[in-house]
C-alpha cells in the first residue's frame, strides 16, 4: 500500500468511493484491477473502511502499489435523501471522494452510490460553474454514428429543465461530444414528442428559438428529434430534461437485457438451434458486446467546478472499469477546464442574443433517479 506522495505526478489520480453501490467491494476492486492492468498511468485514492480495503488489496498486489487508502467509517445508503446526505454526509466515503477533487488531490471522483446524494454533495463541495443554473448528467448512448455513440443529457440530475437550462445543456453536451468523440461541430437535437414545430411544451419552443439563433456557435442545431432518433446517425447530442432522460436510459437498459435473454433462449431452444449458434458465435459475441450497457457505464456530472462520474449502482467489474476509463480520458484531456471556458463563452453569446426563454432559474435539490 502506498501513500499519496508515492504516487508520481506522471500518473492520473482518480478518487474512488469504494463503499457505495449494490455490487459490493468485489465489483469495485475487480474494476480497479482491470483498469490498472490496461493502463499503467492510473493511480487511486480509495475512500472506505480500512480493514475491508486492506483485505481486497492483499489479494491484488499490483493494484495496492498505486493506491492511497483513506479510512472512513461512514457510508451513505442507496436510499438516502439528497438533503439528508448533505446534512449528515460529511466524512463519508462519498463526501471524501468528492472532497479530494475539491482539494486538488485527484482530478476526477467516481462513485457507484446514490445519484441524488452524489449530485447534492458534488454541488455543495464543488459548486456550479458560473452561468449554470442546473448541472446535468451526460451519458454515451450506443448509436449508428461512426464513433459508435451519441451523447445524451440530462439523464437524471434534476427532473426540471427550463428553456435556459436546455440551452446550457446543449452547450455543455456539444463540448463533451467535441472532447470525447473528437467531433468538430456536433449536431444537437432537442428531444420532443414529434419533429413538427408546434409540438411539445413551451420551454422546448423557447429553447429551440435560441438554439436556432446560435446555430454554428460550436455546434449545429438540427431541430427536434424523437425517441427513435436517440441511437440514430442523424444527431450527436440529444438534449432533454432529467425526468425524460432517466426514463429513456432505464428503458434502453431493460430492452438490451431483454434482447440478450431472448437471443440466449432462441439459440438454446433445440439441438439444431444450438448447433446453428456455433456458426454465429462470433457475430453473437460482437452483438452482445455492442449492446452491453456495462461498457458505456458512467454518467458525467456537467456544470460543476470539478469532474464527478456516477457509475451504475449495480455495476460489476467490467462496468466499474469502464467508468474509470472514462474518468482517465476526461482527466488527461483537461476536460473540466475546457468545459468551463466553453460554458462561459456560451453564456456571453446568450447575453447578446435575444431569447424568449427565462434567464433566472433557481436550482432545485438534485433528485435521485
C-alpha beads as a LAMMPS data file, in Angstrom:
LAMMPS data file: protein, C-alpha beads

369 atoms
368 bonds

1 atom types
1 bond types

-500.0 500.0 xlo xhi
-500.0 500.0 ylo yhi
-500.0 500.0 zlo zhi

Masses

1 110.0

Atoms # bond

1 1 1 0.000 0.000 0.000
2 1 1 1.411 3.364 -0.931
3 1 1 0.916 6.819 0.453
4 1 1 -0.084 9.859 -1.574
5 1 1 3.479 11.070 -2.000
6 1 1 4.453 7.749 -3.573
7 1 1 2.001 8.257 -6.439
8 1 1 4.043 10.025 -9.078
9 1 1 2.968 13.157 -10.869
10 1 1 3.100 11.239 -14.137
11 1 1 0.008 9.305 -13.140
12 1 1 -3.601 10.449 -13.377
13 1 1 -5.090 10.219 -9.886
14 1 1 -8.743 9.149 -9.601
15 1 1 -10.661 9.431 -6.320
16 1 1 -12.872 6.373 -5.688
17 1 1 -15.804 5.948 -3.314
18 1 1 -15.358 2.201 -2.788
19 1 1 -18.133 1.675 -0.235
20 1 1 -21.220 2.765 -2.188
21 1 1 -23.299 0.849 -4.714
22 1 1 -25.027 -2.510 -4.886
23 1 1 -22.195 -4.503 -6.484
24 1 1 -20.065 -4.720 -3.339
25 1 1 -16.336 -4.333 -2.847
26 1 1 -15.565 -7.266 -5.118
27 1 1 -17.039 -5.472 -8.123
28 1 1 -15.266 -2.195 -7.350
29 1 1 -11.848 -3.760 -6.785
30 1 1 -12.279 -6.080 -9.751
31 1 1 -12.851 -2.979 -11.893
32 1 1 -9.857 -1.214 -10.365
33 1 1 -7.609 -4.154 -11.118
34 1 1 -8.863 -4.444 -14.688
35 1 1 -8.085 -0.776 -15.133
36 1 1 -4.506 -0.792 -13.823
37 1 1 -3.659 -3.838 -15.922
38 1 1 -4.758 -1.951 -19.030
39 1 1 -3.386 1.463 -18.093
40 1 1 -0.101 1.917 -16.226
41 1 1 -0.707 5.648 -15.781
42 1 1 -3.559 5.259 -13.301
43 1 1 -3.383 5.848 -9.557
44 1 1 -6.192 5.928 -7.000
45 1 1 -7.223 7.460 -3.712
46 1 1 -9.592 4.940 -2.106
47 1 1 -12.164 6.141 0.418
48 1 1 -13.680 3.469 2.654
49 1 1 -13.232 1.196 5.636
50 1 1 -9.525 0.450 6.015
51 1 1 -9.827 -3.174 7.087
52 1 1 -12.098 -4.097 4.206
53 1 1 -9.939 -2.270 1.685
54 1 1 -6.772 -3.901 3.029
55 1 1 -8.363 -7.323 2.663
56 1 1 -9.094 -6.610 -1.018
57 1 1 -5.651 -5.146 -1.732
58 1 1 -3.895 -8.072 -0.042
59 1 1 -5.075 -10.231 -2.959
60 1 1 -4.127 -7.637 -5.564
61 1 1 -0.526 -6.537 -5.011
62 1 1 -0.260 -4.806 -8.391
63 1 1 -3.255 -2.643 -7.505
64 1 1 -2.056 -1.922 -3.968
65 1 1 1.114 -0.310 -5.336
66 1 1 -0.864 2.566 -6.885
67 1 1 -3.453 3.129 -4.144
68 1 1 -3.581 5.603 -1.294
69 1 1 -6.169 4.475 1.274
70 1 1 -8.238 6.983 3.267
71 1 1 -10.061 5.349 6.175
72 1 1 -13.712 6.313 6.780
73 1 1 -16.446 4.581 8.749
74 1 1 -19.478 6.369 7.331
75 1 1 -21.412 5.214 4.243
76 1 1 -24.334 6.982 2.557
77 1 1 -27.155 4.457 1.924
78 1 1 -28.550 3.972 -1.563
79 1 1 -31.981 5.109 -0.375
80 1 1 -30.787 8.254 1.427
81 1 1 -32.500 11.508 0.519
82 1 1 -30.158 14.093 -1.026
83 1 1 -30.954 16.594 1.735
84 1 1 -30.049 14.038 4.413
85 1 1 -26.825 13.182 2.568
86 1 1 -25.797 16.835 2.585
87 1 1 -26.630 17.359 6.254
88 1 1 -25.076 14.141 7.568
89 1 1 -22.709 13.039 4.828
90 1 1 -19.537 14.820 5.878
91 1 1 -16.793 12.278 6.493
92 1 1 -18.478 9.567 4.423
93 1 1 -16.731 7.701 1.621
94 1 1 -18.789 9.594 -0.971
95 1 1 -18.193 13.008 0.598
96 1 1 -14.463 12.458 0.946
97 1 1 -14.134 11.145 -2.611
98 1 1 -15.585 14.378 -3.988
99 1 1 -13.638 16.483 -1.492
100 1 1 -10.378 15.037 -2.848
101 1 1 -11.223 16.648 -6.190
102 1 1 -12.018 19.944 -4.478
103 1 1 -8.643 19.855 -2.709
104 1 1 -6.813 19.098 -5.939
105 1 1 -5.576 15.701 -4.732
106 1 1 -7.413 13.931 -7.571
107 1 1 -8.681 15.044 -10.964
108 1 1 -11.915 13.019 -11.080
109 1 1 -14.156 11.355 -8.485
110 1 1 -16.025 8.115 -9.220
111 1 1 -18.865 6.623 -7.170
112 1 1 -21.410 3.818 -7.649
113 1 1 -23.614 5.330 -4.955
114 1 1 -26.922 7.156 -4.687
115 1 1 -27.237 9.513 -7.668
116 1 1 -29.175 12.253 -5.887
117 1 1 -26.859 12.195 -2.888
118 1 1 -23.767 12.294 -5.099
119 1 1 -25.109 15.237 -7.099
120 1 1 -26.141 17.147 -3.966
121 1 1 -22.749 16.630 -2.299
122 1 1 -20.909 17.491 -5.521
123 1 1 -22.896 20.712 -5.912
124 1 1 -22.196 21.674 -2.303
125 1 1 -18.459 20.952 -2.378
126 1 1 -17.531 21.848 -5.951
127 1 1 -20.167 24.484 -6.676
128 1 1 -21.622 25.200 -10.082
129 1 1 -19.746 26.755 -12.960
130 1 1 -20.825 30.412 -13.341
131 1 1 -23.774 30.574 -15.702
132 1 1 -25.070 27.084 -14.959
133 1 1 -28.366 27.016 -13.063
134 1 1 -28.824 23.264 -13.115
135 1 1 -25.993 20.763 -13.674
136 1 1 -26.722 17.758 -15.878
137 1 1 -25.683 14.129 -16.153
138 1 1 -24.388 13.202 -19.610
139 1 1 -24.034 9.645 -20.872
140 1 1 -22.823 7.927 -24.021
141 1 1 -25.565 6.085 -25.925
142 1 1 -24.739 3.341 -28.478
143 1 1 -25.649 4.588 -31.937
144 1 1 -25.145 4.170 -35.682
145 1 1 -22.718 7.091 -35.784
146 1 1 -19.140 6.473 -36.870
147 1 1 -17.947 6.948 -33.274
148 1 1 -20.400 4.299 -32.145
149 1 1 -22.081 6.629 -29.654
150 1 1 -24.278 9.649 -29.166
151 1 1 -24.274 11.919 -26.119
152 1 1 -27.468 12.431 -24.132
153 1 1 -28.201 14.799 -21.246
154 1 1 -29.757 15.282 -18.753
155 1 1 -30.443 11.703 -17.626
156 1 1 -31.303 12.319 -14.008
157 1 1 -29.555 15.210 -12.269
158 1 1 -32.787 17.221 -11.993
159 1 1 -36.293 16.419 -13.162
160 1 1 -36.875 20.050 -14.124
161 1 1 -35.422 21.975 -17.049
162 1 1 -36.446 25.408 -18.271
163 1 1 -35.523 26.822 -21.673
164 1 1 -32.319 28.415 -20.382
165 1 1 -31.280 25.088 -18.817
166 1 1 -31.833 23.216 -22.074
167 1 1 -29.708 25.750 -23.942
168 1 1 -26.919 25.352 -21.381
169 1 1 -27.218 21.562 -21.683
170 1 1 -26.750 21.931 -25.433
171 1 1 -23.570 23.988 -24.927
172 1 1 -22.175 21.516 -22.373
173 1 1 -23.229 18.451 -24.368
174 1 1 -21.604 19.800 -27.524
175 1 1 -18.377 20.457 -25.584
176 1 1 -18.471 16.907 -24.220
177 1 1 -19.020 15.461 -27.709
178 1 1 -16.160 17.507 -29.143
179 1 1 -13.825 16.317 -26.420
180 1 1 -14.999 12.722 -26.033
181 1 1 -15.753 11.880 -29.642
182 1 1 -13.491 14.396 -31.391
183 1 1 -16.341 15.996 -33.335
184 1 1 -15.539 19.417 -34.764
185 1 1 -19.158 20.542 -34.951
186 1 1 -21.579 18.217 -33.093
187 1 1 -25.171 18.060 -34.274
188 1 1 -27.537 18.951 -31.419
189 1 1 -31.204 17.989 -31.237
190 1 1 -33.958 18.670 -28.688
191 1 1 -35.873 15.551 -27.662
192 1 1 -39.579 16.067 -28.300
193 1 1 -42.792 14.121 -28.940
194 1 1 -42.518 14.946 -32.635
195 1 1 -40.394 16.900 -35.070
196 1 1 -43.139 19.365 -36.014
197 1 1 -42.540 22.918 -34.788
198 1 1 -45.881 23.195 -32.955
199 1 1 -45.382 20.077 -30.815
200 1 1 -44.027 19.996 -27.292
201 1 1 -44.112 22.240 -24.241
202 1 1 -43.311 25.924 -24.168
203 1 1 -39.835 25.559 -22.708
204 1 1 -38.829 23.415 -25.682
205 1 1 -40.092 26.042 -28.133
206 1 1 -38.204 28.818 -26.343
207 1 1 -35.015 26.726 -26.231
208 1 1 -35.399 25.878 -29.914
209 1 1 -35.690 29.557 -30.803
210 1 1 -32.442 30.428 -29.034
211 1 1 -30.580 27.398 -30.377
212 1 1 -31.651 28.300 -33.910
213 1 1 -30.215 31.784 -33.436
214 1 1 -26.981 30.338 -32.079
215 1 1 -26.614 27.615 -34.707
216 1 1 -22.967 27.462 -35.722
217 1 1 -21.690 28.612 -32.328
218 1 1 -19.604 25.469 -31.855
219 1 1 -22.441 23.148 -32.830
220 1 1 -25.102 22.572 -35.468
221 1 1 -28.674 22.703 -34.215
222 1 1 -30.787 20.259 -36.245
223 1 1 -34.143 20.844 -34.517
224 1 1 -36.410 18.421 -32.688
225 1 1 -35.646 14.707 -32.540
226 1 1 -37.819 11.827 -31.345
227 1 1 -37.095 8.839 -29.144
228 1 1 -36.395 6.672 -32.180
229 1 1 -33.616 9.087 -33.194
230 1 1 -31.591 8.639 -29.985
231 1 1 -29.485 5.742 -31.376
232 1 1 -29.523 7.076 -34.950
233 1 1 -26.787 8.697 -37.034
234 1 1 -28.732 11.929 -37.621
235 1 1 -27.746 13.547 -34.305
236 1 1 -24.704 13.614 -31.996
237 1 1 -26.097 15.273 -28.862
238 1 1 -29.637 14.728 -27.558
239 1 1 -30.862 17.352 -25.075
240 1 1 -33.742 16.732 -22.681
241 1 1 -34.796 17.115 -19.044
242 1 1 -33.662 14.664 -16.369
243 1 1 -37.085 13.086 -15.902
244 1 1 -37.432 12.099 -19.556
245 1 1 -33.762 11.235 -19.949
246 1 1 -33.688 8.906 -16.965
247 1 1 -36.767 7.014 -18.130
248 1 1 -35.216 6.669 -21.586
249 1 1 -31.908 5.247 -20.332
250 1 1 -33.578 2.796 -17.922
251 1 1 -35.877 1.656 -20.745
252 1 1 -32.870 1.110 -23.009
253 1 1 -31.063 -0.917 -20.341
254 1 1 -34.115 -3.103 -19.872
255 1 1 -34.521 -3.580 -23.618
256 1 1 -30.863 -4.558 -24.032
257 1 1 -31.264 -7.118 -21.256
258 1 1 -34.409 -8.470 -22.915
259 1 1 -32.667 -8.857 -26.278
260 1 1 -29.763 -10.728 -24.712
261 1 1 -32.174 -13.022 -22.912
262 1 1 -34.289 -13.685 -25.994
263 1 1 -31.214 -14.451 -28.095
264 1 1 -29.958 -16.914 -25.499
265 1 1 -33.384 -18.533 -25.328
266 1 1 -33.725 -18.750 -29.096
267 1 1 -30.324 -20.347 -29.660
268 1 1 -30.808 -22.881 -26.877
269 1 1 -34.302 -23.892 -27.980
270 1 1 -33.325 -27.139 -29.735
271 1 1 -30.234 -29.157 -30.680
272 1 1 -30.398 -27.682 -34.182
273 1 1 -30.568 -24.097 -32.904
274 1 1 -27.647 -24.755 -30.557
275 1 1 -25.686 -26.127 -33.491
276 1 1 -26.534 -23.026 -35.512
277 1 1 -25.361 -20.830 -32.652
278 1 1 -21.863 -22.257 -33.058
279 1 1 -21.647 -20.819 -36.584
280 1 1 -22.961 -17.464 -35.387
281 1 1 -20.868 -17.374 -32.211
282 1 1 -18.506 -14.598 -33.319
283 1 1 -21.350 -12.391 -34.530
284 1 1 -23.366 -13.061 -31.375
285 1 1 -20.450 -12.081 -29.178
286 1 1 -19.968 -8.892 -31.190
287 1 1 -23.672 -8.040 -30.845
288 1 1 -23.726 -8.802 -27.128
289 1 1 -20.696 -6.598 -26.568
290 1 1 -22.186 -3.813 -28.675
291 1 1 -25.417 -3.604 -26.644
292 1 1 -23.818 -4.271 -23.264
293 1 1 -24.588 -1.195 -21.095
294 1 1 -21.675 -2.042 -18.798
295 1 1 -19.188 -0.993 -21.479
296 1 1 -20.548 2.556 -21.620
297 1 1 -21.073 2.808 -17.860
298 1 1 -20.504 6.210 -16.345
299 1 1 -22.566 9.382 -16.311
300 1 1 -20.579 12.632 -16.153
301 1 1 -21.812 15.491 -13.971
302 1 1 -21.537 18.557 -16.199
303 1 1 -21.627 22.128 -14.950
304 1 1 -19.590 21.753 -11.738
305 1 1 -16.156 23.087 -10.786
306 1 1 -14.666 19.624 -10.967
307 1 1 -15.371 16.308 -12.647
308 1 1 -17.522 13.637 -11.000
309 1 1 -18.604 10.375 -12.616
310 1 1 -21.597 8.381 -11.466
311 1 1 -21.187 4.671 -12.137
312 1 1 -24.272 2.455 -12.230
313 1 1 -25.152 1.284 -8.743
314 1 1 -25.199 -2.366 -9.788
315 1 1 -22.068 -2.173 -11.941
316 1 1 -19.821 -5.231 -11.995
317 1 1 -16.049 -5.190 -12.548
318 1 1 -16.492 -4.501 -16.283
319 1 1 -18.786 -1.571 -15.579
320 1 1 -16.537 -0.051 -12.928
321 1 1 -13.550 -0.389 -15.255
322 1 1 -15.489 1.431 -17.996
323 1 1 -16.270 4.312 -15.617
324 1 1 -12.591 4.563 -14.631
325 1 1 -11.551 4.565 -18.281
326 1 1 -13.905 7.480 -18.909
327 1 1 -12.526 9.280 -15.855
328 1 1 -8.978 8.892 -17.163
329 1 1 -9.878 10.161 -20.629
330 1 1 -11.572 13.269 -19.240
331 1 1 -8.766 13.962 -16.778
332 1 1 -5.984 13.512 -19.307
333 1 1 -7.537 15.942 -21.755
334 1 1 -8.273 18.676 -19.225
335 1 1 -11.986 18.377 -19.943
336 1 1 -13.189 20.364 -16.927
337 1 1 -11.172 23.447 -17.835
338 1 1 -12.302 23.285 -21.457
339 1 1 -15.942 22.863 -20.453
340 1 1 -15.857 25.804 -18.034
341 1 1 -14.362 28.009 -20.736
342 1 1 -16.952 26.852 -23.249
343 1 1 -19.858 27.490 -20.870
344 1 1 -18.530 30.980 -20.118
345 1 1 -18.266 31.663 -23.847
346 1 1 -21.761 30.289 -24.384
347 1 1 -23.265 32.459 -21.660
348 1 1 -21.652 35.574 -23.125
349 1 1 -23.076 34.643 -26.510
350 1 1 -26.508 34.126 -24.961
351 1 1 -26.417 37.536 -23.297
352 1 1 -26.026 39.200 -26.684
353 1 1 -28.674 37.040 -28.390
354 1 1 -32.409 37.786 -27.932
355 1 1 -34.345 34.878 -26.478
356 1 1 -37.849 34.253 -25.174
357 1 1 -36.564 31.787 -22.586
358 1 1 -36.319 32.681 -18.883
359 1 1 -32.871 33.674 -17.680
360 1 1 -33.100 33.313 -13.909
361 1 1 -33.980 29.850 -12.746
362 1 1 -33.331 28.741 -9.194
363 1 1 -31.724 25.321 -8.927
364 1 1 -33.799 22.743 -7.064
365 1 1 -32.461 19.896 -4.998
366 1 1 -30.951 17.119 -7.104
367 1 1 -33.270 14.146 -7.268
368 1 1 -32.332 10.504 -7.180
369 1 1 -33.396 8.505 -10.277

Bonds

1 1 1 2
2 1 2 3
3 1 3 4
4 1 4 5
5 1 5 6
6 1 6 7
7 1 7 8
8 1 8 9
9 1 9 10
10 1 10 11
11 1 11 12
12 1 12 13
13 1 13 14
14 1 14 15
15 1 15 16
16 1 16 17
17 1 17 18
18 1 18 19
19 1 19 20
20 1 20 21
21 1 21 22
22 1 22 23
23 1 23 24
24 1 24 25
25 1 25 26
26 1 26 27
27 1 27 28
28 1 28 29
29 1 29 30
30 1 30 31
31 1 31 32
32 1 32 33
33 1 33 34
34 1 34 35
35 1 35 36
36 1 36 37
37 1 37 38
38 1 38 39
39 1 39 40
40 1 40 41
41 1 41 42
42 1 42 43
43 1 43 44
44 1 44 45
45 1 45 46
46 1 46 47
47 1 47 48
48 1 48 49
49 1 49 50
50 1 50 51
51 1 51 52
52 1 52 53
53 1 53 54
54 1 54 55
55 1 55 56
56 1 56 57
57 1 57 58
58 1 58 59
59 1 59 60
60 1 60 61
61 1 61 62
62 1 62 63
63 1 63 64
64 1 64 65
65 1 65 66
66 1 66 67
67 1 67 68
68 1 68 69
69 1 69 70
70 1 70 71
71 1 71 72
72 1 72 73
73 1 73 74
74 1 74 75
75 1 75 76
76 1 76 77
77 1 77 78
78 1 78 79
79 1 79 80
80 1 80 81
81 1 81 82
82 1 82 83
83 1 83 84
84 1 84 85
85 1 85 86
86 1 86 87
87 1 87 88
88 1 88 89
89 1 89 90
90 1 90 91
91 1 91 92
92 1 92 93
93 1 93 94
94 1 94 95
95 1 95 96
96 1 96 97
97 1 97 98
98 1 98 99
99 1 99 100
100 1 100 101
101 1 101 102
102 1 102 103
103 1 103 104
104 1 104 105
105 1 105 106
106 1 106 107
107 1 107 108
108 1 108 109
109 1 109 110
110 1 110 111
111 1 111 112
112 1 112 113
113 1 113 114
114 1 114 115
115 1 115 116
116 1 116 117
117 1 117 118
118 1 118 119
119 1 119 120
120 1 120 121
121 1 121 122
122 1 122 123
123 1 123 124
124 1 124 125
125 1 125 126
126 1 126 127
127 1 127 128
128 1 128 129
129 1 129 130
130 1 130 131
131 1 131 132
132 1 132 133
133 1 133 134
134 1 134 135
135 1 135 136
136 1 136 137
137 1 137 138
138 1 138 139
139 1 139 140
140 1 140 141
141 1 141 142
142 1 142 143
143 1 143 144
144 1 144 145
145 1 145 146
146 1 146 147
147 1 147 148
148 1 148 149
149 1 149 150
150 1 150 151
151 1 151 152
152 1 152 153
153 1 153 154
154 1 154 155
155 1 155 156
156 1 156 157
157 1 157 158
158 1 158 159
159 1 159 160
160 1 160 161
161 1 161 162
162 1 162 163
163 1 163 164
164 1 164 165
165 1 165 166
166 1 166 167
167 1 167 168
168 1 168 169
169 1 169 170
170 1 170 171
171 1 171 172
172 1 172 173
173 1 173 174
174 1 174 175
175 1 175 176
176 1 176 177
177 1 177 178
178 1 178 179
179 1 179 180
180 1 180 181
181 1 181 182
182 1 182 183
183 1 183 184
184 1 184 185
185 1 185 186
186 1 186 187
187 1 187 188
188 1 188 189
189 1 189 190
190 1 190 191
191 1 191 192
192 1 192 193
193 1 193 194
194 1 194 195
195 1 195 196
196 1 196 197
197 1 197 198
198 1 198 199
199 1 199 200
200 1 200 201
201 1 201 202
202 1 202 203
203 1 203 204
204 1 204 205
205 1 205 206
206 1 206 207
207 1 207 208
208 1 208 209
209 1 209 210
210 1 210 211
211 1 211 212
212 1 212 213
213 1 213 214
214 1 214 215
215 1 215 216
216 1 216 217
217 1 217 218
218 1 218 219
219 1 219 220
220 1 220 221
221 1 221 222
222 1 222 223
223 1 223 224
224 1 224 225
225 1 225 226
226 1 226 227
227 1 227 228
228 1 228 229
229 1 229 230
230 1 230 231
231 1 231 232
232 1 232 233
233 1 233 234
234 1 234 235
235 1 235 236
236 1 236 237
237 1 237 238
238 1 238 239
239 1 239 240
240 1 240 241
241 1 241 242
242 1 242 243
243 1 243 244
244 1 244 245
245 1 245 246
246 1 246 247
247 1 247 248
248 1 248 249
249 1 249 250
250 1 250 251
251 1 251 252
252 1 252 253
253 1 253 254
254 1 254 255
255 1 255 256
256 1 256 257
257 1 257 258
258 1 258 259
259 1 259 260
260 1 260 261
261 1 261 262
262 1 262 263
263 1 263 264
264 1 264 265
265 1 265 266
266 1 266 267
267 1 267 268
268 1 268 269
269 1 269 270
270 1 270 271
271 1 271 272
272 1 272 273
273 1 273 274
274 1 274 275
275 1 275 276
276 1 276 277
277 1 277 278
278 1 278 279
279 1 279 280
280 1 280 281
281 1 281 282
282 1 282 283
283 1 283 284
284 1 284 285
285 1 285 286
286 1 286 287
287 1 287 288
288 1 288 289
289 1 289 290
290 1 290 291
291 1 291 292
292 1 292 293
293 1 293 294
294 1 294 295
295 1 295 296
296 1 296 297
297 1 297 298
298 1 298 299
299 1 299 300
300 1 300 301
301 1 301 302
302 1 302 303
303 1 303 304
304 1 304 305
305 1 305 306
306 1 306 307
307 1 307 308
308 1 308 309
309 1 309 310
310 1 310 311
311 1 311 312
312 1 312 313
313 1 313 314
314 1 314 315
315 1 315 316
316 1 316 317
317 1 317 318
318 1 318 319
319 1 319 320
320 1 320 321
321 1 321 322
322 1 322 323
323 1 323 324
324 1 324 325
325 1 325 326
326 1 326 327
327 1 327 328
328 1 328 329
329 1 329 330
330 1 330 331
331 1 331 332
332 1 332 333
333 1 333 334
334 1 334 335
335 1 335 336
336 1 336 337
337 1 337 338
338 1 338 339
339 1 339 340
340 1 340 341
341 1 341 342
342 1 342 343
343 1 343 344
344 1 344 345
345 1 345 346
346 1 346 347
347 1 347 348
348 1 348 349
349 1 349 350
350 1 350 351
351 1 351 352
352 1 352 353
353 1 353 354
354 1 354 355
355 1 355 356
356 1 356 357
357 1 357 358
358 1 358 359
359 1 359 360
360 1 360 361
361 1 361 362
362 1 362 363
363 1 363 364
364 1 364 365
365 1 365 366
366 1 366 367
367 1 367 368
368 1 368 369
